[in-house]
Amino acid sequence: MDFRFTKEQEKFRQEVRGFLEEELRQGNFEPSCDAWIQGYSPEFTRKVAQKGWIGLTWPEEYGGQGHSNVDRFILTEEMLRYGAPAACHWFADRQIGGSILRYGTEEQKKELLPKILRGEAYIGLGMSEPEAGSDLAAVKTRATEDGDDYILDGQKMWTSCGMFMNYIYLVARTDPEAPKHRGISEFVVDVSLPGITITPTIDITGSQAWAEVFFDGMRIPKKCLIGEKNRGFYQIVNQLAYERAGLERLMANYPLFDAIIKFAKETKRMGKSLSQDRLIRYKLAQLQVEFEIGRLLTYRVALVIDKGSTPTVEAAMAKAYSTTFEQHLASTAMEILGLYGQVTAGSKWVPILGMAPHSYLGSKGYSLQAGASEVLRNIVAERGLGLSGKL
């Protein structure tokens, strides 16, 4: 695939870079890995909202800018390149707002979309559950009808944005007798309602970006239902393409990529910079090639979306490839840093702000988040190549 950005798109990219450079100059944030999911800054999100950069692709009638998905990917790419703390609005902007636009009622659009656009709706993702693994259809959390309400009972794990959310998007079983791919519905719920308990899930890097959520007879109004009852799984299939295709699957650790290149240029060993070592140069060149391929695969997804199609296969391909790159980047950085790569942030001996061990530890989960790589390869094989799995 070969394409060029328009003059308007290049101008937009420079506008985004100028904004981020100014935020850095003022010391409002420091570039960090995984900032899209771990960098919570309500103030930064408010500034992005004031720029009109949340809901960039939404129709103007709902407060959006009506831009293309390529434009949105340009914005996303620069946010990730600079390691900006965009987690407060990331999920609401990336997929939940789009789901409300596509499946929600006019009442839901009028109530929720303006909050997302103003950067006031921090929406967590309540999909994963104990014993369900990567099988979203195996969820056991129940939403039982009771008059004008649903009663929620169950448990969610690895709820993204869980410790900072004021809304939770979740899937729950509304028909326990139906086949597992049916009988599931989508909800967006205000977490201030009684009957919910949120506890932090501290991952191996020390991040509290996730949470375990318990629903114990939580009563929610029926207006929280998004789309058609019992059709949630089929609605989610479209959303997952947006979740899997994002540049965050390729560039979550771009600050480390940038830093390790500078480290190799500036650090000397036996009077020569590390970048003059043939093996290190080869490793860095290989990473650059892999990155450019992943970038093209991801922008391909944006082009498919702009043509009005659902990029199920393209998104699966981009995500499976990109997370492999991220893991390779983390491992290569650790190899170049040697024993110093194990030194974490806070030590006076730590190189490049401790990003390498953070990335290395966090990268082990990349091939599971938003769909296991094995599942994604099956999607490419079956839906993309037409392979039935039978030899």
C-alpha positions in Angstrom: 0.0 0.0 0.0 1.3 3.4 -1.0 -0.5 6.6 -0.2 0.2 10.3 0.7 -1.4 12.5 3.2 -3.2 15.6 1.9 -1.9 19.1 2.6 -4.7 19.6 5.0 -3.8 16.4 6.9 -0.1 17.4 7.1 -1.2 20.8 8.4 -3.4 19.1 11.0 -0.5 16.9 12.1 1.7 19.9 12.6 -1.1 21.6 14.6 -1.3 18.6 16.9 2.5 18.4 17.3 2.6 22.2 18.1 0.1 21.7 20.9 2.0 18.7 22.4 5.3 20.5 22.1 3.9 23.4 24.0 2.5 21.1 26.7 5.9 19.6 27.1 7.6 22.9 27.2 5.3 24.0 30.0 6.1 20.8 31.9 2.4 19.7 31.9 3.4 16.0 31.2 6.4 13.8 30.7 6.4 11.3 27.8 5.7 7.8 29.1 4.9 4.3 27.8 1.3 3.1 27.9 0.2 6.7 28.6 -3.0 6.1 26.5 -4.2 3.7 29.2 -2.2 4.7 32.3 -1.8 8.5 31.9 -4.8 10.0 33.6 -4.9 13.8 33.4 -8.3 15.4 33.5 -6.7 18.7 32.7 -5.0 17.4 29.6 -8.3 15.8 28.4 -10.1 19.1 28.9 -7.6 20.9 26.7 -8.0 18.2 24.0 -11.8 18.6 24.3 -11.5 22.4 23.9 -9.5 21.8 20.7 -12.4 19.8 19.3 -10.3 16.7 19.1 -12.6 14.3 20.9 -15.3 12.9 18.6 -13.2 14.1 15.7 -15.0 11.8 13.2 -18.5 12.2 14.7 -21.2 13.9 12.6 -21.4 17.7 13.2 -25.1 17.4 14.2 -23.9 15.6 17.4 -21.0 18.0 18.1 -18.3 16.2 16.1 -16.0 17.6 13.4 -17.0 15.2 10.6 -13.4 14.3 9.9 -12.2 11.1 8.3 -10.8 8.2 10.3 -7.4 8.9 8.7 -7.5 12.3 10.3 -8.3 10.7 13.7 -5.4 8.2 13.2 -3.1 11.2 12.6 -4.2 12.7 15.9 -3.8 9.3 17.7 -0.4 8.7 16.2 1.0 12.0 17.5 -0.6 11.5 20.9 1.2 8.2 21.2 4.4 9.5 19.7 4.7 12.0 22.5 3.4 9.7 25.2 0.6 12.1 26.1 -1.7 11.3 29.1 -4.9 10.8 27.1 -6.4 7.9 29.1 -9.3 9.9 30.6 -11.0 10.2 27.2 -9.4 7.3 25.2 -12.1 4.6 25.4 -15.1 7.0 25.2 -13.6 8.6 22.1 -12.3 5.4 20.5 -15.3 3.1 20.6 -18.0 3.9 23.1 -19.1 7.1 21.6 -19.2 5.4 18.2 -21.4 2.6 19.6 -23.8 5.1 21.1 -24.0 6.9 17.7 -24.7 3.7 15.9 -27.0 1.8 18.3 -28.1 4.3 20.9 -31.4 6.2 21.3 -31.7 9.9 20.7 -32.0 10.3 24.5 -28.7 8.5 25.1 -27.0 10.5 22.4 -28.2 13.8 23.9 -27.2 12.7 27.4 -23.9 11.0 26.9 -22.3 12.4 23.7 -21.9 15.9 25.0 -20.2 14.6 28.2 -17.7 12.7 26.1 -17.1 15.7 23.8 -16.4 17.9 26.9 -14.0 15.3 28.3 -16.2 14.6 31.3 -17.1 11.0 30.7 -14.3 8.6 31.8 -15.7 5.3 30.5 -14.2 2.0 31.7 -14.5 -1.2 29.7 -16.2 -4.1 31.5 -15.8 -7.1 29.3 -13.4 -9.6 30.7 -14.6 -12.0 33.4 -13.1 -14.8 35.6 -13.0 -18.1 33.7 -14.2 -16.5 30.4 -10.7 -16.0 29.0 -10.8 -14.5 25.5 -14.3 -15.8 24.9 -16.5 -12.8 25.3 -19.6 -15.0 24.6 -18.8 -16.9 27.9 -19.7 -13.9 30.1 -21.8 -14.8 33.2 -22.6 -11.4 34.6 -26.4 -11.2 34.5 -28.8 -8.3 33.8 -32.3 -9.4 35.0 -35.3 -7.3 34.0 -37.3 -6.0 37.0 -40.0 -3.5 36.0 -38.4 -0.4 34.6 -34.9 -1.6 35.6 -32.3 -4.2 35.2 -30.6 -5.9 38.2 -26.9 -6.5 37.6 -25.1 -9.4 39.4 -21.6 -10.6 38.5 -18.0 -9.8 38.3 -15.6 -8.1 35.8 -11.8 -8.4 35.7 -9.2 -6.2 34.1 -11.6 -3.4 33.7 -9.7 -0.8 31.7 -9.8 2.7 33.3 -11.6 1.0 36.2 -10.1 3.0 39.0 -10.8 6.4 37.3 -14.1 5.8 35.6 -17.4 7.6 36.3 -19.2 5.4 33.7 -18.7 1.7 32.9 -19.5 0.1 29.6 -20.3 -3.5 30.1 -21.7 -6.6 28.5 -24.1 -8.9 30.5 -26.3 -11.9 29.8 -29.9 -10.9 29.5 -31.2 -14.3 28.3 -29.4 -17.2 30.2 -31.3 -19.8 28.2 -30.2 -18.6 24.8 -27.0 -20.0 23.0 -24.0 -18.2 24.4 -23.5 -15.9 21.4 -27.0 -14.7 21.8 -28.7 -13.4 24.9 -25.9 -10.8 25.6 -26.6 -7.1 25.8 -24.6 -3.9 26.1 -25.0 -1.2 28.8 -23.4 2.1 29.8 -23.8 2.6 33.5 -23.2 5.5 35.9 -20.9 4.0 38.6 -22.2 6.3 41.3 -25.3 4.1 41.5 -25.4 1.7 44.6 -24.6 -1.9 44.3 -21.2 -1.7 42.7 -17.8 -2.3 44.3 -14.5 -1.3 42.5 -11.2 -2.6 43.7 -7.8 -1.9 42.0 -6.0 -4.5 40.0 -2.3 -3.6 40.3 -0.4 -5.2 37.4 3.2 -6.3 37.3 4.4 -2.8 36.4 2.7 -1.3 39.4 0.0 0.4 37.4 -3.6 0.8 38.7 -5.1 1.4 35.3 -7.3 -1.7 35.7 -9.9 -2.8 38.3 -12.0 -5.7 39.5 -15.6 -4.7 39.5 -18.4 -6.5 41.4 -22.1 -6.0 40.8 -24.3 -7.1 43.8 -28.0 -6.4 42.9 -27.1 -3.1 41.2 -30.3 -1.6 39.9 -29.9 0.3 36.7 -32.6 2.0 34.6 -33.5 0.3 31.3 -32.3 3.4 29.4 -28.8 2.2 30.1 -29.3 -0.6 27.5 -27.4 0.3 24.3 -28.9 -1.0 21.1 -31.1 -4.1 20.9 -31.6 -6.5 23.8 -29.8 -9.9 23.3 -27.9 -8.6 20.3 -24.9 -7.2 22.2 -22.4 -9.8 20.9 -23.1 -8.9 17.3 -22.8 -5.2 18.1 -19.5 -5.8 19.9 -18.0 -7.5 16.8 -18.0 -4.1 15.0 -16.6 -2.3 18.1 -13.7 -4.7 18.4 -12.4 -3.7 15.0 -11.9 -0.2 16.3 -10.4 -1.4 19.6 -7.9 -3.8 17.9 -7.0 -1.5 15.0 -5.8 1.5 17.0 -2.3 2.7 16.7 -1.9 2.2 20.5 -1.3 -1.5 19.7 1.7 -0.4 17.7 2.9 2.8 19.4 2.0 2.4 23.1 5.8 2.3 23.8 7.0 4.7 21.1 8.7 6.9 23.8 10.9 3.9 24.5 11.6 3.4 20.8 12.6 7.0 20.4 14.7 7.0 23.7 16.6 3.8 22.9 17.7 5.2 19.5 19.0 8.4 21.2 20.6 6.3 23.9 22.5 4.2 21.3 23.7 7.4 19.6 24.8 9.2 22.7 26.2 6.4 24.9 29.8 5.4 24.3 31.5 2.1 24.9 35.3 1.9 24.4 35.3 5.3 22.8 32.6 4.6 20.2 28.9 5.2 20.4 26.7 2.1 20.7 25.1 3.0 17.4 28.4 2.1 15.7 28.1 -1.5 16.9 26.9 -3.5 13.9 24.7 -5.8 15.9 23.0 -2.9 17.6 22.5 -1.0 14.4 21.0 -4.1 12.8 18.6 -4.5 15.7 17.5 -0.9 15.6 17.1 -0.9 11.8 15.0 -4.1 12.0 12.7 -2.4 14.5 12.3 0.6 12.3 11.3 -1.6 9.3 8.9 -3.5 11.5 7.4 -0.3 12.8 6.8 1.2 9.3 5.1 -2.0 8.2 2.8 -1.9 11.3 2.0 1.7 10.6 0.9 0.9 7.1 -1.2 -2.0 8.3 -2.9 0.3 10.8 -3.6 3.1 8.4 -5.0 0.5 6.0 -7.7 -0.1 8.6 -8.5 3.6 8.7 -8.9 3.7 4.9 -11.2 0.6 5.0 -13.4 2.3 7.7 -13.6 5.5 5.6 -14.9 3.5 2.7 -17.8 2.4 4.9 -16.7 -1.2 5.6 -16.1 -3.0 8.9 -12.3 -3.9 8.9 -12.6 -7.2 10.8 -9.8 -8.9 9.0 -7.6 -5.8 8.5 -7.9 -5.0 12.2 -7.1 -8.5 13.3 -4.0 -8.5 11.1 -2.9 -5.1 12.3 -3.3 -5.9 15.9 -1.6 -9.3 15.8 1.3 -7.9 13.9 1.6 -4.7 16.1 1.6 -6.4 19.5 4.4 -8.7 18.2 6.4 -5.6 17.3 5.8 -4.1 20.7 7.1 -7.2 22.4 10.1 -7.3 20.1 10.8 -3.6 20.9 10.8 -4.2 24.7 13.1 -7.3 24.4 15.5 -5.4 22.1 15.7 -2.4 24.5 16.5 -4.7 27.4 19.3 -6.4 25.3 20.9 -3.1 24.4 20.7 -1.7 28.0 22.2 -5.0 29.4 22.0 -5.3 33.2 21.0 -1.6 33.5 17.8 -2.5 31.7 16.6 -4.1 34.9 16.9 -0.9 36.9 13.5 0.6 37.5 12.4 4.3 37.8 13.5 6.0 40.9 17.0 4.7 41.0 19.9 7.1 40.2 21.3 4.5 37.9 18.2 4.1 35.8 18.6 4.8 32.0 15.9 6.4 29.9 13.5 6.9 32.9 13.0 3.2 33.5 10.9 2.8 30.4 12.6 -0.4 29.3 11.6 -2.6 32.3 8.2 -1.1 32.4 7.7 -1.9 28.7 9.2 -5.4 29.0 7.0 -6.4 31.9 3.8 -4.9 30.4 4.4 -6.3 27.0 3.7 -9.9 28.1 0.0 -9.1 28.2 -0.2 -7.2 24.9 -0.9 -10.4 22.9 -3.9 -11.1 25.1 -5.5 -7.7 25.4 -8.3 -7.0 23.0 -8.2 -10.5 21.6 -5.5 -13.2 21.9 -3.1 -13.4 18.9 -4.3 -17.0 18.3 -7.9 -15.8 17.9 -6.8 -13.0 15.6 -4.8 -15.3 13.4 -7.9 -17.5 13.1 -9.9 -14.5 12.0 -7.3 -13.8 9.3 -7.2 -17.4 8.2 -10.9 -18.0 8.1 -12.4 -14.7 7.1 -9.5 -13.3 5.2 -8.1 -16.4 3.5 -11.2 -18.5 3.4 -9.5 -21.4 5.2 -11.9 -23.7 7.0 -9.4 -25.2 9.4 -10.0 -28.7 7.9 -7.0 -30.4 6.2 
